[in-house]
Every structure is written in structure tokens, then in C-alpha cells.
């Protein structure tokens, strides 16, 4: 296992490998761009953020690039302990392993210098089930420099047996700190060299991430409504199709319900969609906003 720090684009290979991470430029935040009191939750799409103690807020921030506005993930911690960011990569990504190593890279900016940065790669014991994991080591990636963007990269030797069930691992701000730190341009790739980060079109990021989570954040004026029914104990059913086929049958929920006094039941949620069914029971209509489907790892 090796690790190094790089501080200028000129030191990077000019060729670029595909990014195994989705949403590595932190451009997509379907769950909202501000999250307070985080202890372990998805924030930016596909990224889980957590800590062991203290206060942690997560928000969309400005990323690294000279003269160009880019996105980042801002981690605002007060006495936060071992703040960490993780993305779980599905096992099918590694079915045709094209290298005996993987490399992670990203830019980081903090108002506090000297915060140690570690990479804790891991793989699930059961394919794509992350309740139990195998730790693959701890790799030091240097430390933050106060009020300066720095580039960090590390390489891990892997084989098919070690990653066939999936791959992930925390980027950790090790120790207890009060600081505002932003991560930007995060990339995981096959090989032992960090190649340049190339942002993808936002529509591609959205399609890829909706395999794991999708949300329809509608306004009151554009609510999913059941058709008006005025007789008691009548049912109405609305079919909803997901934008893309999901990884598996999702967990489904919504933000606000009960418009008109009736809330729906979910019927037959599948990878392709579901049926919302209202029992109007004498109410004139029913409706919901913020319908979401969650099939995350």
C-alpha cells in the first residue's frame, strides 16, 4: 500500500481513467443541500457521512478549480471526532477487475491545518450487504494545510477475492477537531496512478444515481393527487414509474401527505415503480409531495 500528496495539476498523468465513484464532483444532492446534526446518513447522492462524536453539519460548498466554479462537500464540525465520508461501490463494478490496484484521489481545503487524513478501505462480507465488513487496512494520506487547497492520493493493492463483494471505505479526518473542511473532485479508479478528474454531464450523474435513490420534490401546486371521489369507502389507484430501473425494489416514502384528509398505501413496489392507493373514505381527494424511492447499498 502506498500513499502520496500531489499539489499541482502539472504533476498528474494527462490521461484519465473512468471514475468508479458516482457524483464525485458533488453536483447532485437529491436529499437537499444542507444537513445538520449528522451522525451517519446519505447527504450528497451516493455519499454517506458520519462521525463518532461532536457536532457535524454537511452542505454543498465551493470546490477546487482556478477560475471555474465547481462543487464540493463542506464538513462543518464542532469537536467532531473521526469525521468520515464514504461511497459504497457495487460489486458488479469489480467483476472484470482490470488492475491489481485501485487509487483514490481528491482535493481538500480546511480553515485548520494539520488535520490527519486517512483512507480506510473495506469490502462487505456478503455481496453488496454492508452490515458486516472486512477492513483492508488504514492508509495515511497526509494532513490538511490551513486555508489552502491540497491534493491527496493513495493506492491500494487488491485482488478479485478481496473486492468481489463490493468496495468502499472512509476518507476520515482523524481525531477530534473544530473546523470547516471541504472535499472536492473525489475519484476512485483502477491502477496505481491518479489521473485527472473529468466531470461528467449532470444528466448522466442524475441517471446513474437514480438507480440507487430518486425523489420527486413537488410543490403543493403540483402534488401527486388521487382523482376526486365523493362517495364513501372508495379507492383510487395511481401508477408511478421510477425514472430508471432501480438496483432492487426500493424502500418508499414521502415528505407530506394527507391533503384532503387521505393518505396513500404503497402497493407492489418494484425496481420499475409502484402503485399508490388511496381509500378516500368520504374525502374529496388525497395527495402527497416528496415521493422518494431508496435502494442504496
N, C-alpha and C positions, 0 to 999 in steps of 0.2 A: 504494500500500500504506500502511495506517495502523495505528497501534497505540496503546493507551492502557491505563491502570490504573484500576480501579474498586474502592472499598473498602467499599461498603455496599450491601445489597440495595435500599435506597430509591432508588438511582440507576439501577436497572435497569428496562427496559420490563416492564410487568406481564404482557404476553402471552408465550407460549412457542412457539418453533418446534421441530419434531422434531429429535432428536439423531441425526446421521449416524454417530456413534460408537456401537458396541455396548459394553455393560458400562462405561459412563462413570462409574458410581459405584463401580467396583472391587469389586463384591459377589461375583463368580464367579471362582474360582481352581481349575479342574479339575486343573491340574498340581501343585497343592499351594500352600500359603500362605507358604512360606519357600523362598528360592532363594539360594544362596551362590556367590560367585565368578563372577558373571555377566559375560560379555563380549559377548553378543548372543544373546538367547533369548526365547521367549514365557514370560511369567510369569502375571500375571492374564490371564484369557481375552481374546484379540484384541489384547493389548498386547505389543510387543517392546521389550525394554530392553537397552541396551548402553553401552559406554564405550570410550575409546581406550587407557586405561592406568589403573593403580592397582587397588585392590580395591573391588568393588561387591557388596553384598547387597541383595536385594529381598524385601519381605514385606508381608503385609496389615497395614495400620495404621488408626488412627482418623482419620476425615475431618473436614471442616469442617461445623459446624452448632451453633448455640447451643441447648443443652438437649435435643438429639437425638443419639443415637449413629449415626454414619454411617461409611462405609468410606473408606479411602484407600490409596494405594500408597506405601510407605515406601522411600526410596532411601538406604541407609547406605553412604557412600563414604569410603574412606581414600586420600587422594591420587588420587582419581578424576578423570579428565580427560574433559571433554565428555560427561558422563553424559546419556543421551537416552532418551526414551520415545516410541514411535511406534505408530500403528494404521494399517494399510493398508485403505482403503475400496474395496470392489469397484466396478468400472466401471459396473455396471448402476445404481448409485445416482445416477449423473450423466447417465443417458440422456435424461432430460427436465429439463434444467437450468432451474430456476425463478428464478434470480437471476444477476446478473453478479458476485457476490461471495460468499465464504464467510467465516464468523467462527468463531474458536476461542476458548474461554474455560475457565478452571479456577481453583481456589483452590490456594495453596501455603503451606506452613509449613516453616521451617527453623530450626535452632539457630544458624545462621550467617547474618549479614546481608551484603548486597552481592554475592551470587552472581548474575551476569547470567543472564537467561532469554531465550533466542532461539527463534523458530519457524523451521524450515527446511522449508517445504512443497515437495513434489515429486510427480511423476507418472511411471509406468513408460513406457518407450519402446514396449514391446509390451503389449497389453491384458492386465492382471492378471498380468504376469510381471515380478517386481521385481529381476531380476538386473542390469538396466540402467535408470537413471532420468534424468529431466530435472529439474534443480533449478529451482525457481520463485522463488528469492530467499532472503534472510535478513531476518527482521523482529525487531527488538528489542522485548521485552515487559517491560522494566524489570528489577528485581532483587529478591531476597528481602529481607525485613526480619526481623531476628533475633527468634525466639520470638513471631512474630505471623502470623496468617493474613492473606494479602493476595490480592486477586482480580486476575487478569490476563486481558486480551483483546486480540486482534489481528484485523484484517480483510485479506483478500487479494482483489484483483480477478482474476476468472477468466473464461474463455470455454470453449465446448464443446471447441474444438480442444486446449486446454491440459489438460483433465481427462478427456477421453473414454476414456482407457486406465486410469483409476483415479486415486486421490488419497490422499496420506498426507503424512508429514513429521514430523520430530523436534521435540518440545519438548526443548530442550537446556539443561542447566545448564553454561554455557560457562566453560571454564577448568579449572584444577586445584584441587580443594578437598577438605578433610576435613570432612564434615558429614552430618547426618541430616535429610533433606528429604522431606516428604510431599506428594503431589499428591492432589487431591480434586475430585469433581464436574466431570469433563472433558467438554466438549461441543464438537461441530463442527456448524454449522448454515448453511443458506443465508441470505443477507442480510448487511447491514453493521452489525447491532446484536446484542449479546449478550443473549439473552433468558433468563429464569430456568431453572435446571436442575430438571427434574422426574424423579425416579427412577421407573423402571418396575417392574412386579411382578417378583420374582425368577424366577418360572416363565417369563415372556416372555424375560427375559435369557438363561436357560438354553436355551430353544428356539432363539433366534436364534444363539447362539454354537455350538450343536451342529451347525450347518451346516458349520462350519469345524473343529471338534475335539470329540470326545466320548470319554469314559472311563468304564469300569465298574470302580471300585476295590473289588473284592470281598475279603472276608476268607477265610481258609483254610476256614472252615466253610461258605462259600457260593461255592466255586470253580466255574468252568466245567469240568465233568468230562466226559470221554468215558465212555460206558457200559462197565462191566466186560466185558472179553473175556479168556478164559483160553487160547485156542488161539493158536499162534504165527502171525506174519505175517498178522494180521487187521487190517482197517481199520474205523474208526468215524468218522462224519461228523456234525458239529453245525452247524446253520444259525444264524447270528447276524444279526439285523436292527438297523440303527442306529436311534436314537430319532427322527431326522428324516432326510430326504433330504439328503445332503451336497453340497457345492459341486462336487466332482468325485470320482472314485474315489480313496480315501484311501490314504496310507501307513499300514500296520497294524503294531502291535507289542503287547508285553505286558510286565508287570513281572516276574513269577515264573512259571516253568514247570517241567515235569518231574516233577510229583507222580506217584508210581508208576513213574517211570523213563521216561516217554514224553512227548515234546514234539510240538506240532502243526505242520502246514504250513497256509499260508493259500491258499485256492483261490478264484478268481474274485471278488476284492474289487471291489465296485461302489459307486455312490452310495447304494445301499439296504442293503447288507450283504455278508456273505461266508460261506464255508463253512470251518470248522476241521476238519482231517482228521488223525486220529492213526493211526499204524501201531503197534499195541500191541506186536507182536513178543514175545509171551510175557509181557508185564507185565499186571498185573491191571487197571490203569486209567491214564488220563493226565489232567492238568488244568493250568489256568493261572489267574492272577489279574492284575488290572490291564490288561485288554484296552483298547487305545485305537485310535482312527482319526483321522488327521491330514490335513486338506485345506486347511490355512491358505494364505494368499497368500504 
